[in-house]
Every structure is written in structure tokens, then in C-alpha cells.
Amino acid sequence: MSQESTTSDLIERWRESADALMRGNFDVGMSFYAPGAAWDASDTGIGTFEGAATIRSFLEDWVGAFEEYEHRHEVLEDLGNEVVFAVLCMEGSLAGSSGRMQDRYALTVVWAAELIMRVIVRKEIEEARAAAEQLAEERGLALSANLDLVRSIYADWERGDFSRAEWAHPQIEYVVPDGPEPGTWTGIPEMAKAFRDQLRAWEDFRVEGTGFRELDDEHVLALVRFRASGKTSGVEADQESAELFHVRDGSVTRLVAYWDRERALADLGLKE
């Protein structure tokens, strides 16, 4: 009997993607994948494919090798914390062959912001399930801790306190990719100086974290609104921006501060 949940949006999104790929509709099927997604089939001897374009090429070759191809989900479950577990039964006729191929794989699908970040393919079903359940549990712990850390940083910033830096790794990379003063700084002293230089240009500077999105177990995206008056120009700024926190072992190792929120979302392949 097929074991399927009917309540998970991620399950429905996975089903739509997988079925579109089975039909050869690669534009629709790949629209669910993040640009930097990975397809790890190393356990099966097939290999690992990095990036949505590379994954698409592999899947096009795979489906194109069959004159007739179909699959069904024997198991399809949402394990929580944006991890979906599937057992996929595949059957088809290879081009130029009279025989039929049948196979069965376990797929662990890791999501972030409703996009597929990683697919892990394994042959041993029970081992794959145990690994998927452990991954879901570990992601839950990491996501909660990382989100709490970023929210605590914004709690200080919203009070106008930019002095605390124990959240930052000593060799943190601070990147401003756009806006009036783009640049890259390495280490806490350089980041602090960049903060001070940026703040000096404004009066009545106020920042607010309007939303936080856990992209995966190492990345949190903060949606930001800041308001200020230019000291020299007097121009009133009311800007919707975004900041991407790379968190590892409880410290922020990289902070990317976007002036333009739309650019941040585009770079990450996300929608607001």
C-alpha cells in the first residue's frame, strides 16, 4: 500500500516537479529547484550533480534514454523541517532494447523557502529512511538555534545598539554587494569600522527586522526595513533591504548586506 500524506504542500510540490520531469516537461519540473541545488546519487554509483542546469542536463539524459518511462511513489512523507522522504518505483523500456527496466530508489528531498536544495538518492531504503529522519531532526535543532541567534542580533540593532559582536566569527566576511558604498571587509575590526562609516552618513538611523526565513541549516535571510535622514543631503530614506547570515557552529561566518531586497531575492532564487 502506498504511504502518502495529503496535507503537506512540500509533498504536492515534489509530486508536481517529479511528474513534470517524467513527462519531459523540464521547464516546469526544474522550476522547483534552487539555482544552487545539488543532486547526490553517489550512493548508486551515478555521481553528484551541482547546480540546477547540471541537474537538468542529467535528468534530460536519464529520461531521454527511455522510449517509455513512468514512475510511482510507493512512499511519500513529509518528515518535518523541510525534509521529504520518497520511495520511487521506476519502470521503462530503454531505447533500442526490447526489455524493460525496473528499479526502486529512496530519495531524500531537502527544501528551503519552497525550493529544492538537495536530493539524496540511495538504494538501501531502510538505511535511507533512518538517515532522512536523522537529517530532519538535526535540521530542526540547527534551524531553531540559527534563527534565535539572528533575532537576538536584530533585537540589539532595533534598539540602536550595534556594539555587541560576540555573535560574529573572528574572521567574519562582511559583504555589501550593492548600494551607495559596496565593498567587502574581513574580520570583526574591519566590519565594525565599516558599520561606523555607514552609520556616520545618516541621522536618526532606525532598522527593523520585518521577517526571517531559514533557508537551510546554515543560512538565515533577514528581511529588513531601515529609515534615516542623510546628514549631508537631508534626503529621507525608507528602504526595504535584506541581509543573509551564514551561520556555522553558533557564529556568523559571513554577512551579506543587500541595499536592494529584490536583488537579494533574485540572487537566491527566491520570491518574497
Secondary structure, 3 states (H helix, E strand, C coil): CCEECCCCHHHHHHHHHHHHHHCCCHHHHHCCEEEEEEEEEHHHCCEEEECHHHHHHHHHHHHHCEEEEEEEEEEEEEEECCEEEEEEEEEEEECCCCCEEEEEEEEEEEEECCEEEEEEEECCHHHHHHHHHHHHHHHHHHHHHHHHHHHHHHHHHHCCCCCCCCCEEEEEEEEECCCCCCEEEECHHHHHHHHHHHHHCEEEEEEEEEEEEEEECCEEEEEEEEEEEECCCCCEEEEEEEEEEEEECCEEEEEEEECCHHHHHHHHCCCC
